[in-house]
């Protein structure tokens, strides 16, 4: 059985994808309990210890799953304009709201600055750049007594997500995506470039994984979707890839080699089809969990300074995060989906305009040749 046949059996939407997204988002929240409770040194100690693969695999799997699902969106889109427009609709409305809440509510409540000074500080206005994907982590005077002072450390992956969308669009425009051989060649080129980057810019503190490894994981997820008719859905391959992924993730310098096995492990698990949960299937809450999780965890750490234990932070923060993610989906993200209508009209206008422009160019060239 191939990946394509497995998708057909599950009617193209295995429930495993929904559980995978929620599970990976929850793992990110769990991972962040360490830094908000104990600080960056504790997180470094954990990520460089024996449990490293558990934490290091979260984001590559997240990006690989995104690559697989986004490729489906790409193939269903009529133009790159429509594809990129859908990505913008999915990301930026909730991001703008989260940034506004962080500035106007979280920041105002937890800054030690007088409010007039807080609202006029350049750092406050600089934070608005988050709304357009230019990440700023700090607000003036906010969380200064916490183990870490970042308001939204989770957003470090946002630029790499945007790079993924741009790169897959470039692959499509230059024809790489349409050819199984060329897209694989493109992935190999990126593999070499990422490995060179890691080998020539080694760091003692590697964190979880480097950003370029996430882009590579996304590309391999997209590649698996492109060749889904040929790739087998196989338990032995899954276990072999899981072993390879864990092995490559143990040492930061080999992390780039984990991208392809991580992508297969992710897609294999995502294509499992457990019993659907009415709650999980009622919306895509993973983005809200990811987006609002860290500021909420920081707020809990600030409110309960004597209870800064990872498990306490997790128990208190998780219900709040889930509630906010539920609100974000139903009141913000879902409400932004009707923007697809105007986007489709704009896409049709672009297609019509480009068609007329191409026709004019052809006529102009033909006239020029005839006159000669």
FENZIDA-V423703 format. One record per residue. N is the residue number from 1. OMEGA is omega as a letter, one per 20 degrees, with the letter a starting at -180 (none if undefined). Layout:
n | omega
N | OMEGA
N | OMEGA
This chain:
n | omega
1 | r
2 | r
3 | a
4 | r
5 | r
6 | r
7 | r
8 | a
9 | r
10 | r
11 | r
12 | a
13 | r
14 | a
15 | r
16 | r
17 | r
18 | r
19 | r
20 | a
21 | r
22 | a
23 | r
24 | r
25 | r
26 | r
27 | r
28 | r
29 | r
30 | r
31 | a
32 | r
33 | a
34 | a
35 | a
36 | a
37 | a
38 | a
39 | a
40 | a
41 | r
42 | r
43 | r
44 | r
45 | a
46 | a
47 | r
48 | a
49 | a
50 | a
51 | a
52 | a
53 | a
54 | a
55 | a
56 | a
57 | a
58 | a
59 | r
60 | r
61 | r
62 | a
63 | r
64 | r
65 | r
66 | r
67 | a
68 | a
69 | a
70 | r
71 | r
72 | r
73 | r
74 | a
75 | r
76 | a
77 | r
78 | a
79 | r
80 | r
81 | r
82 | a
83 | a
84 | r
85 | r
86 | r
87 | r
88 | r
89 | a
90 | a
91 | a
92 | r
93 | r
94 | r
95 | r
96 | r
97 | r
98 | r
99 | r
100 | r
101 | r
102 | a
103 | a
104 | a
105 | a
106 | a
107 | a
108 | a
109 | a
110 | r
111 | r
112 | r
113 | r
114 | a
115 | r
116 | r
117 | a
118 | a
119 | r
120 | a
121 | r
122 | r
123 | r
124 | a
125 | r
126 | a
127 | a
128 | r
129 | r
130 | a
131 | r
132 | r
133 | r
134 | a
135 | r
136 | a
137 | a
138 | r
139 | a
140 | r
141 | a
142 | r
143 | a
144 | r
145 | r
146 | r
147 | r
148 | a
149 | r
150 | r
151 | a
152 | a
153 | a
154 | a
155 | r
156 | a
157 | a
158 | r
159 | a
160 | r
161 | r
162 | r
163 | a
164 | a
165 | r
166 | a
167 | a
168 | r
169 | r
170 | r
171 | a
172 | a
173 | a
174 | r
175 | a
176 | a
177 | a
178 | a
179 | r
180 | a
181 | a
182 | r
183 | r
184 | r
185 | r
186 | r
187 | r
188 | r
189 | r
190 | r
191 | a
192 | a
193 | r
194 | r
195 | r
196 | r
197 | a
198 | a
199 | a
200 | a
201 | a
202 | a
203 | r
204 | r
205 | a
206 | a
207 | r
208 | r
209 | r
210 | r
211 | r
212 | r
213 | r
214 | r
215 | r
216 | r
217 | r
218 | a
219 | r
220 | r
221 | r
222 | r
223 | r
224 | r
225 | a
226 | a
227 | a
228 | r
229 | a
230 | a
231 | a
232 | r
233 | a
234 | r
235 | r
236 | r
237 | r
238 | a
239 | r
240 | r
241 | r
242 | r
243 | r
244 | a
245 | a
246 | a
247 | a
248 | a
249 | a
250 | a
251 | a
252 | a
253 | r
254 | a
255 | a
256 | a
257 | a
258 | a
259 | a
260 | r
261 | r
262 | r
263 | a
264 | r
265 | a
266 | a
267 | r
268 | r
269 | r
270 | a
271 | r
272 | a
273 | r
274 | r
275 | a
276 | r
277 | a
278 | a
279 | a
280 | a
281 | a
282 | r
283 | r
284 | a
285 | a
286 | a
287 | r
288 | r
289 | r
290 | a
291 | a
292 | a
293 | a
294 | r
295 | r
296 | r
297 | r
298 | r
299 | r
300 | r
301 | a
302 | a
303 | a
304 | a
305 | a
306 | a
307 | a
308 | r
309 | a
310 | a
311 | r
312 | r
313 | a
314 | a
315 | a
316 | a
317 | a
318 | r
319 | r
320 | a
321 | a
322 | r
323 | a
324 | r
325 | r
326 | r
327 | a
328 | a
329 | a
330 | a
331 | a
332 | a
333 | r
334 | r
335 | r
336 | a
337 | r
338 | r
339 | r
340 | r
341 | r
342 | r
343 | r
344 | r
345 | r
346 | r
347 | r
348 | r
349 | r
350 | r
351 | r
352 | a
353 | r
354 | r
355 | r
356 | r
357 | r
358 | r
359 | r
360 | r
361 | r
362 | r
363 | a
364 | r
365 | a
366 | r
367 | a
368 | r
369 | a
370 | a
371 | r
372 | none
